[in-house]
Amino acid sequence: MNTLLIIQIFITLALIGAILLQRSEGGALGMGSGGNSSSMFTARGSANLLTRVTAVLAALFMGNCLIMTVITSHSIKNETKVVSQTPSQS
C-alpha cells in the first residue's frame, strides 16, 4: 500500500507539472493574445504532446485511486472479520 501511495504522489506531481506547462488557450480575460491571429497556431506539436501526457497521467491517477480504494476496502473487511471472530471477554 505504501508503494502505491508513493506512486500516487509522483503521478500527482507530474500531473501538476504537465498542467502548469500547458499554454492557456482560453484567452483568460483576453490577456496575452494581442490580436495576432497567427499566435494561435504556434507550438501545436508540443501542445498535442502535453495534452496526451496530461490525459495519460490523469488516467493513471484515477486508476491508482481505484486500486488503492479496492485494497483498502478489502483490508477493512478482513479486519472486521478478525474482530468479529475473536471471543468476547465478559
Phi and psi restraints in degrees (value plus and minus 20) as a CYANA .aco file:
   2 ASN   PHI     -84.1   -44.1
   2 ASN   PSI     -54.6   -14.6
   3 THR   PHI     -83.7   -43.7
   3 THR   PSI     -63.5   -23.5
   4 LEU   PHI     -85.0   -45.0
   4 LEU   PSI     -55.1   -15.1
   5 LEU   PHI     -87.3   -47.3
   5 LEU   PSI     -60.1   -20.1
   6 ILE   PHI     -86.3   -46.3
   6 ILE   PSI     -61.3   -21.3
   7 ILE   PHI     -81.7   -41.7
   7 ILE   PSI     -59.7   -19.7
   8 GLN   PHI     -82.0   -42.0
   8 GLN   PSI     -60.0   -20.0
   9 ILE   PHI     -84.4   -44.4
   9 ILE   PSI     -63.2   -23.2
  10 PHE   PHI     -85.3   -45.3
  10 PHE   PSI     -61.8   -21.8
  11 ILE   PHI     -82.4   -42.4
  11 ILE   PSI     -61.9   -21.9
  12 THR   PHI     -82.7   -42.7
  12 THR   PSI     -65.7   -25.7
  13 LEU   PHI     -84.1   -44.1
  13 LEU   PSI     -60.0   -20.0
  14 ALA   PHI     -86.4   -46.4
  14 ALA   PSI     -57.6   -17.6
  15 LEU   PHI     -86.4   -46.4
  15 LEU   PSI     -61.1   -21.1
  16 ILE   PHI     -82.2   -42.2
  16 ILE   PSI     -64.4   -24.4
  17 GLY   PHI     -82.9   -42.9
  17 GLY   PSI     -62.3   -22.3
  18 ALA   PHI     -85.3   -45.3
  18 ALA   PSI     -58.0   -18.0
  19 ILE   PHI     -89.1   -49.1
  19 ILE   PSI     -60.7   -20.7
  20 LEU   PHI     -90.5   -50.5
  20 LEU   PSI     -46.1    -6.1
  21 LEU   PHI     -95.8   -55.8
  21 LEU   PSI     -40.9    -0.9
  22 GLN   PHI     -91.1   -51.1
  22 GLN   PSI     126.3   166.3
  23 ARG   PHI    -106.2   -66.2
  23 ARG   PSI     116.3   156.3
  24 SER   PHI     -91.4   -51.4
  24 SER   PSI     101.9   141.9
  25 GLU   PHI    -125.1   -85.1
  25 GLU   PSI     -19.3    20.7
  26 GLY   PHI     -98.7   -58.7
  26 GLY   PSI     -33.7     6.3
  27 GLY   PHI      46.8    86.8
  27 GLY   PSI      33.5    73.5
  28 ALA   PHI     -72.7   -32.7
  28 ALA   PSI      88.4   128.4
  29 LEU   PHI      38.7    78.7
  29 LEU   PSI       1.5    41.5
  30 GLY   PHI      55.2    95.2
  30 GLY   PSI      -6.9    33.1
  31 MET   PHI    -102.5   -62.5
  31 MET   PSI     126.6   166.6
  32 GLY   PHI      66.5   106.5
  32 GLY   PSI     -35.1     4.9
  33 SER   PHI    -102.4   -62.4
  33 SER   PSI     -60.2   -20.2
  34 GLY   PHI      46.7    86.7
  34 GLY   PSI      -9.0    31.0
  35 GLY   PHI      56.1    96.1
  35 GLY   PSI     -10.8    29.2
  36 ASN   PHI    -109.5   -69.5
  36 ASN   PSI      95.3   135.3
  37 SER   PHI     -96.0   -56.0
  37 SER   PSI     -41.7    -1.7
  38 SER   PHI     -96.2   -56.2
  38 SER   PSI     -37.4     2.6
  39 SER   PHI     -92.2   -52.2
  39 SER   PSI     -32.9     7.1
  40 MET   PHI     -91.8   -51.8
  40 MET   PSI     -45.7    -5.7
  41 PHE   PHI    -125.5   -85.5
  41 PHE   PSI      -7.2    32.8
  42 THR   PHI    -103.2   -63.2
  42 THR   PSI     123.1   163.1
  43 ALA   PHI      36.4    76.4
  43 ALA   PSI      23.2    63.2
  44 ARG   PHI     -87.7   -47.7
  44 ARG   PSI     -55.7   -15.7
  45 GLY   PHI     -82.2   -42.2
  45 GLY   PSI     -64.2   -24.2
  46 SER   PHI     -90.1   -50.1
  46 SER   PSI     -51.8   -11.8
  47 ALA   PHI     -87.0   -47.0
  47 ALA   PSI     -59.9   -19.9
  48 ASN   PHI     -85.3   -45.3
  48 ASN   PSI     -61.0   -21.0
  49 LEU   PHI     -83.1   -43.1
  49 LEU   PSI     -65.9   -25.9
  50 LEU   PHI     -84.6   -44.6
  50 LEU   PSI     -55.1   -15.1
  51 THR   PHI     -84.8   -44.8
  51 THR   PSI     -63.2   -23.2
  52 ARG   PHI     -87.0   -47.0
  52 ARG   PSI     -62.0   -22.0
  53 VAL   PHI     -81.9   -41.9
  53 VAL   PSI     -61.9   -21.9
  54 THR   PHI     -83.7   -43.7
  54 THR   PSI     -61.5   -21.5
  55 ALA   PHI     -84.4   -44.4
  55 ALA   PSI     -62.5   -22.5
  56 VAL   PHI     -85.9   -45.9
  56 VAL   PSI     -64.2   -24.2
  57 LEU   PHI     -84.4   -44.4
  57 LEU   PSI     -57.7   -17.7
  58 ALA   PHI     -85.2   -45.2
  58 ALA   PSI     -59.8   -19.8
  59 ALA   PHI     -85.2   -45.2
  59 ALA   PSI     -62.2   -22.2
  60 LEU   PHI     -83.3   -43.3
  60 LEU   PSI     -60.1   -20.1
  61 PHE   PHI     -80.3   -40.3
  61 PHE   PSI     -69.3   -29.3
  62 MET   PHI     -86.0   -46.0
  62 MET   PSI     -61.6   -21.6
  63 GLY   PHI     -82.8   -42.8
  63 GLY   PSI     -62.3   -22.3
  64 ASN   PHI     -85.7   -45.7
  64 ASN   PSI     -57.8   -17.8
  65 CYS   PHI     -81.4   -41.4
  65 CYS   PSI     -64.1   -24.1
  66 LEU   PHI     -84.4   -44.4
  66 LEU   PSI     -62.5   -22.5
  67 ILE   PHI     -82.6   -42.6
  67 ILE   PSI     -64.6   -24.6
  68 MET   PHI     -84.9   -44.9
  68 MET   PSI     -55.5   -15.5
  69 THR   PHI     -85.7   -45.7
  69 THR   PSI     -63.7   -23.7
  70 VAL   PHI     -83.9   -43.9
  70 VAL   PSI     -64.8   -24.8
  71 ILE   PHI     -83.0   -43.0
  71 ILE   PSI     -62.7   -22.7
  72 THR   PHI     -85.4   -45.4
  72 THR   PSI     -61.2   -21.2
  73 SER   PHI     -86.6   -46.6
  73 SER   PSI     -56.9   -16.9
  74 HIS   PHI     -87.4   -47.4
  74 HIS   PSI     -59.4   -19.4
  75 SER   PHI     -89.7   -49.7
  75 SER   PSI     -53.9   -13.9
  76 ILE   PHI     -88.5   -48.5
  76 ILE   PSI     -60.1   -20.1
  77 LYS   PHI     -83.4   -43.4
  77 LYS   PSI     -61.2   -21.2
  78 ASN   PHI     -85.4   -45.4
  78 ASN   PSI     -58.1   -18.1
  79 GLU   PHI     -87.2   -47.2
  79 GLU   PSI     -58.3   -18.3
  80 THR   PHI     -90.2   -50.2
  80 THR   PSI     -52.3   -12.3
  81 LYS   PHI     -86.0   -46.0
  81 LYS   PSI     -61.6   -21.6
  82 VAL   PHI     -84.0   -44.0
  82 VAL   PSI     -61.3   -21.3
  83 VAL   PHI     -87.9   -47.9
  83 VAL   PSI     -59.0   -19.0
  84 SER   PHI     -94.3   -54.3
  84 SER   PSI     -40.5    -0.5
  85 GLN   PHI    -105.8   -65.8
  85 GLN   PSI     -39.0     1.0
  86 THR   PHI     -95.2   -55.2
  86 THR   PSI     117.4   157.4
  87 PRO   PHI     -88.3   -48.3
  87 PRO   PSI     120.3   160.3
  88 SER   PHI     -99.6   -59.6
  88 SER   PSI     120.6   160.6
  89 GLN   PHI    -122.0   -82.0
  89 GLN   PSI     100.3   140.3
